Amino acid sequence: RRTPSYDQDGPVELLPFLFLGSAVHASRREALAAAGITAVLNVSSTCPNFYEGELQYLRLTVEDTLVTDIRACFQTAIAFIDS
């Protein structure tokens, strides 16, 4: 089974303090530690918080559809990222 190309390396660094990654990335503790990631904004209804108790988590359950309106989550997500 091949790993999709978007899951191969690690999360993408968007800003010096902000990364974007997949569930596969979120499951790799060593990669998270190497990137200095200490908090995870989990925007999934199915991905577990893999390292609860070790990392800080905020789960925002958002359905992955073309019509889901995610605007209601923005303020909560921004507050978590800023903390």
Secondary structure, 3 states (H helix, E strand, C coil): CCCCHHHCCCCEEEECCEEECCHHHHCCHHHHHHCCCCEEEECCCCCCCCCECCEEEEECCCCCCCCCCCHHHHHHHHHHHHC
